[in-house]
Amino acid sequence: MTTGLKKSDLAIGMSAPELRHVLTRTDLVRYAGASGDYNPMHHDEVKATQAGQPSVFGHGMLSMGFLATAITTFVGIGNIVDYSVRFVSQTWPGEELVTKISVTGVRDEGDTHLVDLDVRLTNADGQEKVVGSASALVMA
């Protein structure tokens, strides 16, 4: 385990520090290159608008990854044991993305200590983009 997060320091309802990032078109192109997802809806303005979109939009997995970064920052690298999300709405270049993570449970499974989390990604106006849950290992 790589974290200093202790079970005794956690309480239901407590929040992790927020991470914020303004999504840019460069982020979309870089993610496309890293992931191999070259769907033109994420980088080609003309094709995106021809398809009825107001603009290009972010990859869902890019949003999920940004949220995972916030979770890992809170619980430590290598400690996430479960992570699932639902994509609620698209992310757009120029939007500020904000992570919201709160503790929903602290429990033991045998000798293993876990924290359960409600995890969300919103824009600066509070519109939800990604919602889900995660569980992670913590120290006693």
Secondary structure as UniProt FT lines:
FT   HELIX           7..9
FT   TURN            12..13
FT   STRAND          20..22
FT   HELIX           25..35
FT   HELIX           40..42
FT   HELIX           45..50
FT   TURN            51..52
FT   HELIX           60..75
FT   TURN            77..78
FT   STRAND          80..87
FT   TURN            93..94
FT   STRAND          96..109
FT   TURN            110..111
FT   STRAND          112..123
FT   TURN            124..125
FT   STRAND          128..137
//
